[in-house]
Amino acid sequence: MTKVLINDVEYDTENMTDKQLKTVQLLQQNLVSVNMLDHWLQCVKFVGEIKTRELNKSLSDDQKKKE
């Protein structure tokens, strides 16, 4: 017996129609996709931050060599 919580109301999936169950499955897949995309976004942002720091250090080092 699986329960689903929607807007603070608990529903038993055993009492759902096939259409409602398919919607629950779609919402579950949607949540997995959102979490995966959020993780990818965090990774891309992190790489961007690291590469910005690396470039800034490299440019600063080059500037010091010229002085």
KEFI-565695 format. One record per residue (C-alpha): chain; residue in one letter; x, y, z. Coordinates in pm, 1 decimal. Example, Ala and Ser with C-alpha at 12.3 -4.5 7.8 and 13.67 -1.06 7.14 Angstrom:
% residues 2
PT   kolgu   dose          x          y          z
PT       A      A     1230.0     -450.0      780.0
PT       A      S     1367.0     -106.0      714.0
END
This chain:
% residues 67
PT   kolgu   dose          x          y          z
PT       A      M        0.0        0.0        0.0
PT       A      T      176.2      313.3     -124.6
PT       A      K       80.6      656.4       -2.9
PT       A      V      124.2      982.5     -192.7
PT       A      L      133.1     1320.6      -20.2
PT       A      I      -14.3     1608.6     -222.2
PT       A      N      -67.9     1949.4      -61.0
PT       A      D      -46.5     1795.3      286.9
PT       A      V     -314.9     1536.5      203.7
PT       A      E     -221.0     1169.7      197.1
PT       A      Y     -368.8      950.0      -75.6
PT       A      D     -353.4      571.9     -106.5
PT       A      T     -247.2      464.4     -455.3
PT       A      E     -458.3      148.4     -424.7
PT       A      N     -765.6      368.0     -454.1
PT       A      M     -643.9      552.6     -764.1
PT       A      T     -755.9      499.2    -1119.7
PT       A      D     -509.3      393.4    -1388.2
PT       A      K     -503.6      750.3    -1518.1
PT       A      Q     -423.0      884.9    -1170.9
PT       A      L     -149.1      623.7    -1124.2
PT       A      K        6.6      722.9    -1456.3
PT       A      T        3.2     1084.8    -1341.9
PT       A      V      176.3      984.8    -1017.3
PT       A      Q      442.2      800.2    -1219.6
PT       A      L      487.7     1104.0    -1443.5
PT       A      L      530.5     1328.2    -1138.9
PT       A      Q      788.9     1087.3     -994.9
PT       A      Q      983.7     1089.7    -1322.4
PT       A      N      955.1     1467.2    -1329.2
PT       A      L     1108.0     1493.1     -981.3
PT       A      V     1395.9     1262.7    -1075.4
PT       A      S     1462.6     1474.3    -1387.0
PT       A      V     1451.9     1799.7    -1190.7
PT       A      N     1696.3     1661.9     -933.1
PT       A      M     1932.1     1538.2    -1204.3
PT       A      L     1922.1     1871.5    -1389.2
PT       A      D     1982.3     2059.2    -1064.5
PT       A      H     2287.2     1841.4     -997.0
PT       A      W     2421.7     1902.9    -1348.1
PT       A      L     2367.2     2277.4    -1307.0
PT       A      Q     2558.8     2278.2     -979.2
PT       A      C     2845.3     2087.6    -1145.3
PT       A      V     2859.9     2327.6    -1440.2
PT       A      K     2855.4     2629.9    -1208.5
PT       A      F     3133.7     2478.5     -998.1
PT       A      V     3351.9     2413.5    -1303.4
PT       A      G     3287.1     2771.6    -1416.2
PT       A      E     3394.9     2907.3    -1078.6
PT       A      I     3712.3     2695.9    -1074.8
PT       A      K     3806.4     2792.6    -1431.7
PT       A      T     3741.4     3161.4    -1355.6
PT       A      R     3977.5     3139.6    -1056.9
PT       A      E     4239.1     2959.2    -1267.3
PT       A      L     4218.1     3223.4    -1540.8
PT       A      N     4232.2     3507.6    -1290.6
PT       A      K     4542.3     3358.0    -1125.4
PT       A      S     4707.4     3300.3    -1463.3
PT       A      L     4637.9     3656.6    -1575.3
PT       A      S     4764.2     3795.4    -1243.1
PT       A      D     5082.5     3587.6    -1271.2
PT       A      D     5138.2     3713.8    -1627.8
PT       A      Q     5082.7     4071.5    -1512.2
PT       A      K     5339.8     4029.8    -1232.1
PT       A      K     5595.1     3889.6    -1477.8
PT       A      K     5558.3     4198.1    -1696.3
PT       A      E     5623.0     4433.8    -1405.5
END
